[in-house]
Amino acid sequence: MKLVKDTEKDLIKKPEVTDKQAEEAFKTILKWIGEDPSREGLLETPKRVVKAFKEYFKGYHQNADQDLTKTFGDVEGYDDMVLEKNITLESHCEHHMAPIIGVAHVAYIPNQKVVGLSKLARTVEIFSKRLQTQERLTMQIASTLMKALDAKGVAVTIDAAHQCMTMRGIKKERATTVTNYFLGSFKEDLSIQNRYLRYIAK
């Protein structure tokens, strides 16, 4: 079974650009769009934007593999689907740095161990707080859970609106994109896959 290449170990490193350098870059962008960075309303804007970007892209400094190390083996033989629906997802596309807003549904079938429910949402959060394509994001979440939990199967669905096509370009404001990624039992057994799809459609 081929999983997405693991690059988590390469992401946890100190940034090579300082906050001050980033603020100066945003001042340049303000000038480029026709603004005056020295006017009162914009004096603190570069600093605020840097602070906001730290939040938007904090996933680069978080390790999903490490976050999933704590599991629970005392599950009294539970071996059916665990599904967490409607996990709020906020990301940014790597092509225009425009927001991606939607929800993720995550399911897995345990193999003698389970993980705290908050860790499923946390995994979605870590990978979404990076520049992304929706396809890669879906695969990263699924592959990471499959590997970390040694699960029998994993399913991930993302339904999201991309502001790079709702606010600019083609401007189709009601368009959303749905991606699915199935591993293990969810890929091999269509009855399990179909049960998952029925659950998330409710």
LUMBA-574669 format. One record per residue (C-alpha): residue number from 0; residue in three letters; x negated, y negated, z. Coordinates in pm, 1 decimal. Example, Ala and Ser with C-alpha at 12.3 -4.5 7.8 and 13.67 -1.06 7.14 Angstrom:
<pts>
PT  nr rest        X        Y        Z
PT   0  ALA  -1230.0    450.0    780.0
PT   1  SER  -1367.0    106.0    714.0
</pts>
This chain:
<pts>
PT  nr rest        X        Y        Z
PT   0  MET      0.0      0.0      0.0
PT   1  LYS   -155.1   -330.1   -109.0
PT   2  LEU   -117.8   -621.6    132.5
PT   3  VAL   -195.1   -989.3     82.1
PT   4  LYS   -562.5  -1062.6    141.5
PT   5  ASP   -629.7  -1159.2    501.9
PT   6  THR   -796.0  -1501.1    523.7
PT   7  GLU   -696.4  -1589.8    879.8
PT   8  LYS  -1048.1  -1560.8   1016.9
PT   9  ASP  -1170.9  -1827.5    775.1
PT  10  LEU   -909.3  -2084.9    876.6
PT  11  ILE   -998.5  -2147.5   1242.3
PT  12  LYS  -1274.1  -2405.6   1209.9
PT  13  LYS  -1338.6  -2765.7   1296.0
PT  14  PRO  -1234.2  -3016.4   1028.8
PT  15  GLU  -1519.5  -3174.6    834.2
PT  16  VAL  -1331.1  -3504.1    796.5
PT  17  THR  -1270.2  -3729.3   1097.0
PT  18  ASP   -939.5  -3894.3   1186.9
PT  19  LYS  -1094.7  -4231.2   1103.1
PT  20  GLN  -1193.7  -4116.2    754.0
PT  21  ALA   -842.7  -3982.4    695.3
PT  22  GLU   -692.6  -4314.4    810.8
PT  23  GLU   -911.4  -4502.2    563.9
PT  24  ALA   -791.8  -4269.9    286.7
PT  25  PHE   -429.6  -4349.3    368.3
PT  26  LYS   -510.4  -4721.4    363.2
PT  27  THR   -642.5  -4671.4     10.4
PT  28  ILE   -318.8  -4496.2    -89.3
PT  29  LEU   -113.8  -4784.6     55.6
PT  30  LYS   -313.0  -5026.9   -159.9
PT  31  TRP   -270.0  -4798.8   -462.9
PT  32  ILE    111.9  -4799.8   -435.3
PT  33  GLY    108.2  -5180.2   -417.8
PT  34  GLU    123.7  -5240.8    -43.6
PT  35  ASP    -89.6  -5449.6    191.4
PT  36  PRO   -227.3  -5227.5    472.3
PT  37  SER   -307.6  -5538.2    676.6
PT  38  ARG     52.1  -5656.8    709.2
PT  39  GLU    206.3  -5617.0   1053.5
PT  40  GLY    446.0  -5335.2    971.6
PT  41  LEU    170.4  -5119.8    822.6
PT  42  LEU   -117.1  -5179.9   1064.3
PT  43  GLU    -57.4  -4856.5   1255.7
PT  44  THR     82.2  -4657.0    963.4
PT  45  PRO   -240.8  -4475.4    865.7
PT  46  LYS   -288.4  -4362.2   1226.0
PT  47  ARG     74.6  -4246.5   1246.8
PT  48  VAL     46.3  -4058.2    917.1
PT  49  VAL   -268.3  -3879.4   1033.6
PT  50  LYS    -87.8  -3777.6   1351.7
PT  51  ALA    210.3  -3654.5   1147.3
PT  52  PHE    -14.6  -3458.5    909.4
PT  53  LYS   -173.7  -3282.2   1205.9
PT  54  GLU    173.4  -3155.4   1292.4
PT  55  TYR    275.8  -3075.4    933.6
PT  56  PHE    -38.8  -2869.0    870.4
PT  57  LYS   -126.3  -2730.8   1214.2
PT  58  GLY   -104.0  -2378.0   1074.5
PT  59  TYR   -456.7  -2412.9    936.3
PT  60  HIS   -584.9  -2407.0   1294.2
PT  61  GLN   -365.0  -2121.1   1419.2
PT  62  ASN   -420.7  -1749.7   1374.0
PT  63  ALA   -113.0  -1537.0   1309.3
PT  64  ASP   -302.1  -1209.3   1358.8
PT  65  GLN   -416.2  -1316.3   1703.3
PT  66  ASP    -68.7  -1435.6   1796.8
PT  67  LEU     73.7  -1088.2   1729.9
PT  68  THR   -174.7   -893.2   1940.7
PT  69  LYS     59.6   -862.2   2240.6
PT  70  THR    314.7   -589.5   2170.8
PT  71  PHE    537.2   -368.4   2385.4
PT  72  GLY    532.2      9.3   2368.2
PT  73  ASP    804.8     80.8   2623.4
PT  74  VAL   1099.3     75.1   2381.3
PT  75  GLU   1253.9    411.7   2480.7
PT  76  GLY   1229.3    546.6   2128.2
PT  77  TYR   1401.9    256.9   1949.9
PT  78  ASP   1327.0    301.9   1581.9
PT  79  ASP   1595.6    105.3   1396.1
PT  80  MET   1583.3   -232.2   1228.5
PT  81  VAL   1496.7   -546.9   1424.5
PT  82  LEU   1625.3   -852.3   1238.6
PT  83  GLU   1583.8  -1220.2   1318.1
PT  84  LYS   1798.4  -1440.2   1094.0
PT  85  ASN   1809.3  -1810.3   1008.8
PT  86  ILE   1463.4  -1909.0   1131.0
PT  87  THR   1424.1  -2277.1   1046.2
PT  88  LEU   1145.1  -2326.4    794.8
PT  89  GLU    965.5  -2651.7    714.0
PT  90  SER    666.8  -2645.2    483.1
PT  91  HIS    502.8  -2847.6    203.4
PT  92  CYS    443.0  -2739.9   -154.2
PT  93  GLU     81.6  -2729.2   -263.9
PT  94  HIS    153.0  -2892.7   -599.2
PT  95  HIS    309.3  -3224.0   -487.5
PT  96  MET    280.0  -3203.0   -104.9
PT  97  ALA    658.4  -3247.3    -98.2
PT  98  PRO    865.9  -3086.2    180.5
PT  99  ILE   1012.8  -2737.7    152.6
PT 100  ILE   1314.0  -2704.1    382.6
PT 101  GLY   1509.2  -2385.9    441.4
PT 102  VAL   1547.1  -2069.5    646.1
PT 103  ALA   1363.4  -1739.7    674.9
PT 104  HIS   1504.2  -1398.1    763.2
PT 105  VAL   1256.8  -1144.4    902.8
PT 106  ALA   1313.7   -775.3    974.8
PT 107  TYR   1094.5   -480.6   1066.9
PT 108  ILE   1132.9   -117.7   1167.2
PT 109  PRO    916.0    -41.7   1472.8
PT 110  ASN    659.6    233.5   1486.1
PT 111  GLN    635.3    293.4   1863.7
PT 112  LYS    585.2    -73.4   1947.2
PT 113  VAL    777.1   -399.1   1920.7
PT 114  VAL    681.9   -763.8   1947.8
PT 115  GLY    853.2  -1047.0   2135.4
PT 116  LEU   1125.1  -1205.7   1924.6
PT 117  SER    964.7  -1547.8   1947.3
PT 118  LYS    656.6  -1406.6   1773.6
PT 119  LEU    856.3  -1343.1   1456.2
PT 120  ALA    957.3  -1708.9   1440.5
PT 121  ARG    603.0  -1805.2   1539.5
PT 122  THR    458.5  -1612.9   1244.2
PT 123  VAL    692.0  -1798.5   1009.5
PT 124  GLU    586.6  -2126.7   1170.8
PT 125  ILE    213.1  -2063.6   1141.9
PT 126  PHE    218.6  -1981.6    771.5
PT 127  SER    472.1  -2251.0    682.7
PT 128  LYS    258.7  -2523.8    840.5
PT 129  ARG     17.3  -2507.7    548.8
PT 130  LEU     32.3  -2612.1    185.4
PT 131  GLN    228.9  -2331.0     26.8
PT 132  THR    409.6  -2173.8   -261.5
PT 133  GLN    726.9  -2001.6   -145.7
PT 134  GLU    622.7  -1675.6   -307.5
PT 135  ARG    291.0  -1661.6   -122.8
PT 136  LEU    449.4  -1772.8    204.4
PT 137  THR    701.3  -1487.5    186.2
PT 138  MET    427.9  -1232.6    120.3
PT 139  GLN    194.7  -1364.5    391.9
PT 140  ILE    460.1  -1337.0    660.5
PT 141  ALA    556.3   -982.9    558.7
PT 142  SER    201.2   -852.7    516.6
PT 143  THR     82.9   -998.6    846.2
PT 144  LEU    372.0   -842.7   1039.6
PT 145  MET    328.3   -507.8    865.4
PT 146  LYS    -39.8   -492.7    954.9
PT 147  ALA    -20.1   -634.2   1308.4
PT 148  LEU    273.6   -418.6   1419.4
PT 149  ASP    179.7   -106.5   1221.7
PT 150  ALA    549.1   -115.4   1131.9
PT 151  LYS    734.8    145.1    929.3
PT 152  GLY    865.2   -134.9    712.8
PT 153  VAL    902.1   -512.5    688.6
PT 154  ALA   1140.8   -735.8    496.2
PT 155  VAL   1119.5  -1114.0    457.5
PT 156  THR   1360.0  -1344.8    275.6
PT 157  ILE   1323.0  -1720.8    236.3
PT 158  ASP   1597.0  -1950.7    105.1
PT 159  ALA   1469.4  -2305.5     68.4
PT 160  ALA   1506.1  -2635.9   -113.0
PT 161  HIS   1194.5  -2786.8   -267.3
PT 162  GLN   1191.3  -3165.3   -264.1
PT 163  CYS    943.2  -3164.4   -550.5
PT 164  MET   1242.1  -3071.3   -767.1
PT 165  THR   1531.9  -3222.6   -570.0
PT 166  MET   1384.7  -3573.9   -524.0
PT 167  ARG   1154.3  -3600.1   -825.4
PT 168  GLY   1100.6  -3438.2  -1162.4
PT 169  ILE   1414.3  -3254.8  -1269.3
PT 170  LYS   1609.2  -3388.9   -964.0
PT 171  LYS   1846.3  -3096.6   -912.1
PT 172  GLU   1944.1  -3185.8   -555.4
PT 173  ARG   2154.1  -2877.0   -483.1
PT 174  ALA   1903.6  -2620.8   -611.8
PT 175  THR   1751.1  -2370.9   -370.2
PT 176  THR   1501.6  -2090.4   -424.6
PT 177  VAL   1531.1  -1739.9   -276.8
PT 178  THR   1234.1  -1504.8   -245.2
PT 179  ASN   1220.7  -1151.0   -100.8
PT 180  TYR    929.5   -928.0     -8.7
PT 181  PHE    970.8   -567.1    103.7
PT 182  LEU    710.1   -330.6    246.4
PT 183  GLY    724.2     29.4    367.1
PT 184  SER   1071.2    166.5    438.0
PT 185  PHE   1242.4   -146.6    305.0
PT 186  LYS   1077.3    -96.7    -33.5
PT 187  GLU   1097.7    281.9    -49.1
PT 188  ASP   1452.6    335.1     80.9
PT 189  LEU   1718.7    133.3   -100.2
PT 190  SER   1980.3    216.1    165.3
PT 191  ILE   1768.5     37.1    428.6
PT 192  GLN   1698.9   -250.2    191.3
PT 193  ASN   2067.5   -287.9    107.7
PT 194  ARG   2165.9   -278.7    475.3
PT 195  TYR   1918.0   -559.6    543.3
PT 196  LEU   2054.7   -765.1    253.4
PT 197  ARG   2411.2   -719.1    380.7
PT 198  TYR   2311.0   -831.7    728.7
PT 199  ILE   2146.9  -1154.8    610.3
PT 200  ALA   2441.7  -1232.8    382.1
PT 201  LYS   2684.7  -1245.2    676.3
</pts>
